[in-house]
Every structure is written in structure tokens, then in C-alpha cells.
Amino acid sequence: MAGHKSYEDAKKGVFKGLWLLAAVTVIEVIVSLFGKGHIVSGVKGMGLWFVIAIGLIIAVLSFYKAYFIIYEFMHMRYEVKALATTVLLPTGLLVWAVIAFFQEGNSWKERRQQIEEFEEAPVQETFHYDPTIYLLKAEDLA
């Protein structure tokens, strides 16, 4: 039991973690407000690369917070590697599924105009149905 901390050390570790999470959250909020043009006006129309950079920064900070919470507060750092893998693998699959669903939804959105044009197009008859050619006559049966 040499790895156990005293109550005061554990308490300091929790508060250190909370302050770290609070600081990362404040940075996320500042970056988000900056990206939306609320802190510096005129930043909003900087282009696609700017939006991607802001999104990437926020995603990295969010993933860091999730990692820290899972590994420190859920005690995954102290567990066997196989247990941590059984928790992280489904999480990775969930992230993959969300990305796949967004991609699929975007594909539907992009094709929506095609579908509406197809539905509005007039129907062209290429086959004429004549029921008289299918009637059986008595001499055909004999």
C-alpha cells in the first residue's frame, strides 16, 4: 500500500485537476468568442482556414479535458492496460460512428437538390399498356 496518498495530498491533487479543467475551459470559451468575432470585430470573415483552425483548437482542448477526466478522476491511469483499452475502444468507435453519421447526413444534404429535381420532372411514358393483347381467346385454348 505504498502508492496511497494522504488525505491532504489527494485533496491537493483534486483541486489541481479542477483548476486545470477550469483554465482549459476558460481558454476554450475565449477561443470560441474570438472565433465568432465577439472579442475582436472583423475576425469573423477571415475565411475557411480560420474557422478550421478555431474548430481544431477547440476540439483538441475538449479531447484533452476528456482524457484528463477519464484518466485522473475515473482512475484509468491506475488500472490495468486491458481495462483502459476496453473503455477507450468503444469510445473511439462511438466517435467514428458520429463522424460517419455526419458524413452520411452531409451526403444526403448535398443530394437533396438532385432528388427534388427528379421528383419535379414530368413522367415520360415509355411503355403503353394494351390489355387486349393479354386476353385469351377460345381458339387459343383448344
C-alpha positions in Angstrom: 0.0 0.0 0.0 2.9 2.3 -0.7 1.1 4.0 -3.5 -1.7 5.6 -1.4 -1.6 9.3 -0.7 -2.6 11.1 2.4 -5.9 12.9 2.5 -4.3 16.3 2.1 -2.2 15.2 -0.9 -5.3 13.7 -2.5 -7.3 16.9 -1.8 -4.5 19.0 -3.4 -4.5 16.7 -6.4 -8.2 17.1 -6.9 -8.1 20.9 -6.6 -5.1 21.0 -9.0 -7.2 19.0 -11.5 -10.2 21.2 -11.1 -8.1 24.4 -11.6 -6.6 22.8 -14.7 -10.0 21.9 -16.1 -11.3 25.4 -15.3 -8.3 27.0 -17.1 -8.8 24.9 -20.2 -12.5 25.7 -20.2 -11.8 29.4 -20.0 -9.3 29.1 -22.8 -11.9 27.3 -24.9 -14.5 30.0 -24.2 -12.0 32.8 -25.2 -11.0 31.0 -28.4 -14.7 30.4 -29.3 -15.6 34.0 -28.6 -12.6 35.2 -30.6 -13.5 32.9 -33.5 -17.1 34.3 -33.5 -15.8 37.9 -33.6 -17.1 38.9 -30.2 -13.7 39.9 -28.8 -12.1 41.4 -31.9 -14.5 42.7 -34.5 -13.7 41.9 -38.1 -12.3 38.4 -37.3 -15.5 36.6 -38.4 -14.9 36.9 -42.1 -11.3 35.6 -42.1 -12.1 32.6 -44.3 -12.4 28.8 -44.1 -8.9 28.2 -42.8 -9.6 30.4 -39.8 -12.8 28.5 -39.0 -11.0 25.2 -39.3 -8.2 26.4 -37.0 -10.6 27.6 -34.4 -12.5 24.3 -34.6 -9.3 22.3 -34.3 -8.1 24.2 -31.3 -11.5 23.8 -29.5 -11.6 20.0 -30.4 -8.0 19.5 -29.1 -8.8 21.2 -25.8 -12.0 19.3 -25.4 -10.2 16.0 -26.1 -7.6 16.9 -23.5 -10.3 17.6 -20.9 -12.0 14.3 -21.7 -8.6 12.5 -21.5 -7.8 14.2 -18.2 -11.2 13.4 -16.7 -11.1 9.7 -17.7 -7.5 9.1 -16.7 -7.5 11.1 -13.5 -10.9 11.3 -12.0 -12.1 8.0 -13.3 -8.8 6.5 -12.2 -8.0 4.8 -15.5 -4.4 5.9 -15.0 -4.1 3.4 -12.2 -5.9 0.5 -13.9 -4.6 -2.4 -15.9 -4.0 -1.5 -19.5 -6.6 -4.1 -20.8 -9.3 -2.4 -18.8 -8.4 1.0 -20.1 -8.5 -0.4 -23.6 -11.9 -1.9 -23.1 -13.2 1.6 -22.1 -11.4 3.6 -24.8 -12.1 1.3 -27.7 -15.9 1.7 -27.6 -15.4 5.4 -27.1 -13.2 5.5 -30.3 -15.9 3.6 -32.1 -18.5 6.0 -30.9 -16.5 8.9 -32.2 -16.0 7.1 -35.5 -19.8 6.5 -35.8 -20.6 10.1 -35.1 -18.2 11.2 -37.9 -19.7 8.6 -40.2 -23.3 9.8 -39.5 -22.3 13.4 -40.1 -20.7 12.4 -43.4 -23.8 10.4 -44.4 -26.1 13.3 -43.5 -23.9 15.7 -45.5 -24.2 13.4 -48.5 -28.0 13.4 -48.2 -28.0 17.2 -47.9 -25.8 17.6 -51.0 -28.0 15.3 -53.0 -31.3 16.8 -51.8 -31.4 19.2 -54.8 -31.0 16.2 -57.2 -33.8 14.4 -55.5 -36.1 17.4 -55.7 -35.4 17.9 -59.4 -36.1 14.2 -60.0 -39.4 14.4 -58.2 -40.5 17.5 -60.1 -39.6 16.2 -63.5 -42.5 15.1 -65.7 -43.1 11.4 -66.0 -42.4 10.1 -69.5 -44.3 7.1 -70.6 -42.1 4.6 -72.4 -44.5 1.7 -72.2 -48.0 1.6 -73.4 -50.2 -0.9 -71.8 -52.8 -2.6 -74.1 -55.0 -5.0 -72.1 -56.5 -6.5 -75.3 -53.2 -8.3 -76.2 -53.4 -10.3 -73.0 -57.0 -11.6 -73.4 -57.2 -15.3 -74.2 -59.5 -16.4 -77.0 -61.3 -19.7 -77.0 -59.4 -20.9 -80.1 -56.1 -20.2 -78.2 -57.1 -22.7 -75.5 -58.0 -25.5 -77.9 
